[in-house]
Amino acid sequence: MLTTTLDLRELEFLIRQIDDYIQVMEFMIRKTPALDHGELALARKLRTKLSPGKQTEHRRKNIAKKPG
């Protein structure tokens, strides 16, 4: 497993990018269901993992200490 520490700015950017991807894929899959190859579920799972409420206490402390 690869572990990476992100500062708050990087984390917020990544979450926004994943949210945009999810919105586009949801639209595309509604138009063409054959496009669903599991990437949307993977993006949703990653978004949940990156959400501040889902992080471990240790990661939240590290993020909170970083200046914005």
N, C-alpha and C positions, 0 to 999 in steps of 0.2 A: 504494500500500500504506500502511496506517495502522500506525504503530508506537507502542506504549504501554508504559511502564515500570510494572511492578507491584511493590509491596513484597512480602515473603515472606508476610505474613498474607493479603493480597489474593489472591495466587497460590494458597495452600493452600485458601482458601475457594472459589475458582473451580474448582479441580480436584475438590474434594468435590462441588460442585454438578453438574459434568459427570459424575462417577461415578454419582451418584444418578439423573441423567437416563438414562444408558446402561442401568442396571439396570432401570428402569421400562420403557424402550422395548424392551429384550430380552424382558421378560415379555409386554408388550402384543403384540409382533410374533409371538411364539409362539402367542398366542391368536388373533390376527387378522393374518395375513401381509399383507393389503392395506394395513395401516397403514405399511408400510415404503416411504417415499418418499425415502430417501437421507439423512435426518437422522441416523440412527444411525451411519452410516459417517462423516458429517461430525463428529459428536461424538467418535467414537473418534480421528479424525485430529487434532482440536483437543486432545484429552486427551494424545496423544502429543507434540504440539508444546509443550504447557505443562509436561510432566514435566521436573523439574530435570535429569535425565540427558540430555535432548535439547536443552537450551538451549545457546546459544553460550557460550564462556568469558567473554565480556564481561558477559553478563546474569547469569551465576552470581556473578561478582565483585560486581556491583551488589546482588544480593539478599543475599549474605553480609554486606555492610557494613551493611545496614539492621537496626536493633534490633528484636527481636520483641515 
